[in-house]
Amino acid sequence: MDARAISLVRTTFKAVAAVDGGPEKLTRSFYAILFARNPEVRDFFPASMESQRDKLVTAIAYAIDQLEDLDRLLPFLAQLGRDHRKYGIVDAHYAAVGDALITALEQFAGNEIWTDEVDAAWREVIAVMAGTMMEAAEADDGPPVWQGTVVEHLRVLDDVSIVRLMLDEPLDYSAGQYVSVSIPSRPRMWRYLSPAIPANAAGEIEFHIRRVTGGWVSPALVGSTSVGDRWTIGAPLGSMTRHSAPGRDRLLIASGTGIAPLRAQLMEMATKADNPSVHVFYSGRYPCDLYDLQTLQQIAAINPWLSVVGIVEEETDPWWYDGPQYRDHLGGSSPIVGQVGKVVAEFGSWDGRDIQIVGSPSMINTTKFRLQGAGVDLSLVRHDPW
Ligand SMILES: Cc1cc2nc3c(=O)[nH]c(=O)nc-3n(C[C@H](O)[C@H](O)[C@H](O)COP(=O)(O)OP(=O)(O)OC[C@H]3O[C@@H](n4cnc5c(N)ncnc54)[C@H](O)[C@@H]3O)c2cc1C
C-alpha cells in the first residue's frame, strides 16, 4: 500500500467520523446492506446489535491507524482471523463484508469524496485486511473454540467476580493476551476477557470480571455464574507483550480488573530465574477495589525484581462496603491517594521502560498523557486496541 492510498483511506474515514453521528450512521448502513444482501450472515450476530456496531467502527479505526505499521497490523489481523473461526465464517463472508463496507462508505461519503482513486484505495486496504484474516484462519489447524467448565466462582466485590474454569483441552496463549468468551444464557454475545493466570497443560484458566451497569453480558457473568456452567472460548488475541524487549525494565499500570493480564505475566515471570525490574501500579477508586493486591504483594515478597504500589482515589472504603478493610486483609503500606496517571508520572522517571497500561479507554488516555508530560517516549507504551 503506498502512502497516497493510505492517506486517501484515512481522510475518507476521518471525514465520515467527523460528521455528527457519522460512525453510527455508517455502521447502521453497513449492517443493513450486509444483511439485506446476505440474510444468512445475520445468524452470526447477536439479537441486539448495539455493542456490535461500536466494535466495527473501533476495529476499522484501529486498523486504519496502523496502516503504516504493518509489523503490528498484520499479526493483529491474523489473530482476528483465527478468532473469527469461532463464528464458522467462510471466505465468501469476508467478500460480502468488504462489499457492504465499500457500498456503505460510498453512500455516506457522497460523490465528491468518493472518487475512483478513493474507491481503489479502500478496495486495496480491505483486500489486505480480509486476505490476512482468511490466510491466518486457513492456516490454523487448532480447534476454532475451546469449551470449559466453571469449577469456582468467587464474588470478591459486589461488582467483581473471579471465575475459574477447567478447559476440556488446554488453550495455548501468552500471558497478557485476551480471549473472547461466550456463555449459553447470552448466545452469540462474545466478550473479551483476559486470563489472569498463565496458560498451563492442565487447562486451568481464571478470569476477573467486573459488572458493567446496563451491560448485556457482564452482569450475567458476575451475578449468575455457577459451578458446572459451560463456557465457550475463542482463540487468543493481543500482542501487548510481543514488542517488549526481554531485558528492558517494565512499568505495568492497571485499574480494577485490568490487573488480570498483568498478573498473568508476573506469575509467568516468577517462574524464571532472571527478570528485569518491574514496577506495578494497581489502581482503584476505593481501597476495597484493590482486591488482588495481596496476591501481588505475595509475589513481590519473594521476587526482589518486583515492586507493587496501590493507588486509590478515595482514602476510605464506601459506607456500603462491609468486606475486609484494607489494613486487615492487605497489610503492608497504605495505597497512595490520587489520580493514577498523575501519581505514576510523579513517582519517578520511567523513560526507557517498556510500559503497559490496562484499564478503560479514558484511564489509558489520561495515563499516557501524564506520562508523555513526564518525558516518556510513547512508542514504548502498549495497551490493547479497544
Ligand atoms: C482487550 C479486552 C480485554 C478485556 N478484558 C476484560 C477482563 O479481563 N475483565 C472484564 O471484566 N472485562 C474485560 N473487558 C471488557 C469486556 O470485554 C466487556 O466489554 C465488558 O464486560 C462489558 O460487557 P457487557 O456486555 O456487560 O456490556 P455491553 O453490553 O457490551 O455494553 C453496555 C454499555 O456499557 C459500556 N461499557 C462497556 N464496557 C464498559 C466498561 N468496561 N466500563 C464502562 N462502560 C462500559 C458500553 O459502551 C455500552 O454503552 C475487556 C475488553 C477488552 C477490549
The ligand as an ORCA input file, in Angstrom:
! r2SCAN-3c Opt
* xyz 0 1
  C      -8.974     -6.496     25.151
  C     -10.068     -6.512     26.192
  C      -9.906     -7.263     27.334
  C     -10.899     -7.244     28.324
  N     -10.704     -7.965     29.463
  C     -11.640     -7.898     30.445
  C     -11.461     -8.603     31.678
  O     -10.465     -9.320     31.888
  N     -12.420     -8.477     32.632
  C     -13.542     -7.700     32.434
  O     -14.357     -7.606     33.341
  N     -13.756     -7.057     31.267
  C     -12.843     -7.131     30.269
  N     -13.067     -6.470     29.096
  C     -14.350     -5.778     28.892
  C     -15.411     -6.809     28.422
  O     -14.994     -7.368     27.194
  C     -16.797     -6.190     28.187
  O     -16.666     -5.099     27.309
  C     -17.435     -5.719     29.468
  O     -17.562     -6.824     30.344
  C     -18.831     -5.138     29.210
  O     -19.622     -6.091     28.565
  P     -21.213     -6.017     28.668
  O     -21.768     -6.982     27.709
  O     -21.659     -6.143     30.075
  O     -21.527     -4.527     28.204
  P     -22.083     -4.103     26.762
  O     -23.478     -4.583     26.624
  O     -21.084     -4.533     25.734
  O     -22.042     -2.534     26.895
  C     -23.073     -1.832     27.591
  C     -22.689     -0.387     27.750
  O     -21.609     -0.285     28.681
  C     -20.487      0.370     28.078
  N     -19.290     -0.340     28.543
  C     -18.784     -1.487     28.045
  N     -17.694     -1.856     28.763
  C     -17.519     -0.917     29.703
  C     -16.569     -0.731     30.740
  N     -15.552     -1.610     30.942
  N     -16.714      0.341     31.554
  C     -17.715      1.223     31.370
  N     -18.650      1.105     30.399
  C     -18.551      0.059     29.586
  C     -20.686      0.208     26.572
  O     -20.061      1.266     25.862
  C     -22.193      0.260     26.443
  O     -22.651      1.585     26.418
  C     -12.079     -6.484     28.122
  C     -12.243     -5.763     26.954
  C     -11.245     -5.759     26.004
  C     -11.429     -4.957     24.771
*
